Amino acid sequence: MTTNVGIVGFRGYSGMELERILTAHSGVTPWLLEHRADSTQEPQPIGHSGPPRIPCTAEAASDAGIQIVFLATPPEVSMELAAAFVSAGIRVVDLSGAFRLVTPENYKHWYKSDHTQPELLREAVYGLPEFNRAAVPQARLLSNPGCYPTAANLALRPLVQAGVIDLTRGIVCDAKSGVSGAGRKASLKTAFSEVTENFSAYSLLDHRHVPEVLMNSAIQEEDFSFTAQLIPIHRGILETIYFRAKGVTTSAELLDVYVNAYRNEPFVRLYPAGAVPDLRGVNRTNFCDIGVRLDSKTGRAVVVSCIDNLGKGAAGQAIQNMNLMLGFNETEGLL
């Protein structure tokens, strides 16, 4: 027996990644939920029709015995759909930013629009398993973290909690992402001729992922500078994080903080002191790879944190959360 799960937004990059991983998952059967009236089915190889498709309604999902629905949809769509599914007793894993920021006021400040489901916003569980694993299994509504904050929080929170960052001197996070992070919808910004042989920064000083880092790593906005940049590759995020260390004098001491924090975490991989990861190591995986180097003379420290924005930054982490919600091994389908 397998558990039926639904995917809304399966034509987007995150939705396609969900379908790819879930199709090979031993414990679930994926269903595709059509939520647009103009949806058309793309050509399929003969004999390979893919998962079954049903209308995107709570009634249709209930009739199909679907227990969890993944929403790979824009925030405004997720708000509407999440309310309907949760009311019907179907659990939701939302990959948008609709339910990440706890209060309607915080959401409006960063997303520049009103939140239409404030009660669900307050109920939603933030699904970064390495920090919030105990709350995930019982969640009716699971808010999957953003891609940039996942890499940043996994790199920063253990160090902040250990008190080895001099926060008074600030933290700089230089974050670079592949083009798939912008979604599949056509735009001039992500057109091939605009992206190839190019390198650009965007959302300077007001990127909507910043509050997720502040909230989860206990950092004040004035102490954290974040810049997102688009690089001409399909997938992957590499963040180079700079700060001044205190109370430690070697790379090995900083590494020990991570070893203590992540010794039992299956999806966080640490590099030897002084060595750093790259994107090839994490592409098409659910891993976050972290490396650190500290200059003992000046106290300058650099952490490099790498994830696949469609893996640990989206679909992979969503399935990691689903595994916890359904009582599967946390790594099922992901290793």
JOUR-V19435 format. One record per run of one state. SS is the DSSP state (A for helix, B for strand, O for the rest). FROM is the first residue (numbers start at 1). TO is the last residue. If there is no record, write none. Layout:
{{SS,FROM,TO} {SS,FROM,TO}}
//
This chain:
{{O,1,2} {B,3,8} {O,9,12} {A,13,23} {O,24,27} {B,28,34} {O,35,52} {B,53,55} {O,56,57} {A,58,63} {O,64,65} {B,66,71} {O,72,74} {A,75,87} {O,88,90} {B,91,94} {O,95,103} {A,104,111} {O,112,117} {A,118,123} {O,124,124} {B,125,126} {O,127,128} {A,129,136} {O,137,140} {B,141,143} {O,144,146} {A,147,162} {O,163,164} {B,165,165} {O,166,166} {A,167,169} {O,170,170} {B,171,177} {O,178,178} {A,179,182} {O,183,187} {A,188,190} {O,191,191} {A,192,195} {O,196,198} {B,199,202} {O,203,209} {A,210,217} {O,218,220} {A,221,223} {B,224,231} {O,232,236} {B,237,245} {O,246,250} {A,251,262} {O,263,267} {B,268,270} {O,271,278} {A,279,281} {O,282,287} {B,288,294} {O,295,299} {B,300,307} {O,308,310} {A,311,326} {O,327,335}}
//
